[in-house]
Amino acid sequence: MAHDQWLGTFNRSQFQRFVEFARAQLPVIPARVQHLQAELSRTGTLRFAFGVKNVPESVTANPSDSYLGKLLAAYQVLGGDPFLDLRSRNKDQAVFVPKGTAANPPTTMSNGEVMGARGLQDAFSAELVRKLRTPFQETLDYRFSLLERKIRRALDYADQLRDEIAGLELMRAAATTRGSLEFVANQVQQLISDRNYRAIYDDQSTDPLGLNTYAPFSQYDVDRPVGPTGATGRVVERPQRQDSGFVGPGGTG
């Protein structure tokens, strides 16, 4: 099977071919990272600062002439308040539920917002506000909602760029670095050598196409001695996978 058509079930031939492909990509990673960093600089970042009780104090765009910087400037010119209306954060400023106990469960989020409950019973007030909003909904959508969505998408895009850069740099790290290509490849090699882990196995370079990788696991291994005399020589009737690998019909292990 091709490189992208298997995940957790494969043989050594398939894995070695993929690892050779992955290693061949390592030399081009620096250029790819450089491109991603240039794209990150073009997109820009927003940095939100929060004061006491998580009250937003400032937001700055870096670089100021980046895509996010221009969106933020347009948002403010049209009357949007990034502190009251946008209320967005970077990935490293995520809002979370603080740890509590069975006796004292958390009642507020990490930003101080009270955790709501079901049954708001706000249908009457919701209908009144809907009547007020309806004449201005198109203006609200054009001047604020559209820009807010663009800003949040750009923030997410910048986060994804940073994550991809970090992932690529990790791939190039030494084999002793957890998560590097060589570190993970070594873990897979250990699984291939573990005869008790049957999802992947050493095909001894006999099955590069992976035609036998999905053979059912054996209920018994034909090459294991059985009975008081330790007799062997049983013959496989159907294809099966056992500790020693794949055995086809008529095989003895």
Secondary structure, 3 states (H helix, E strand, C coil): CCCCCCCCCEEHHHHHHHHHHHHHHHHHHHHHHHHHHHHHHHHCEEEEEECHHHCEEEEEEECCCCHHHHHHHHHHHCCCCHHHHHCCCCHHHCCCCCCCCCCCCCCECCCCCECCCCCCCCHHHHHHHHHHHHHHHHHHHHHHHHHHHHHHHHHHHHHHHHHHHHHHHHHCCCCCCCCCHHHHHHHHHHHHHCCCCCCEECCCCCCCCCCCCCCCECCCCCCCCECCCCECCCCCCCCEEECCEEECCCCCC
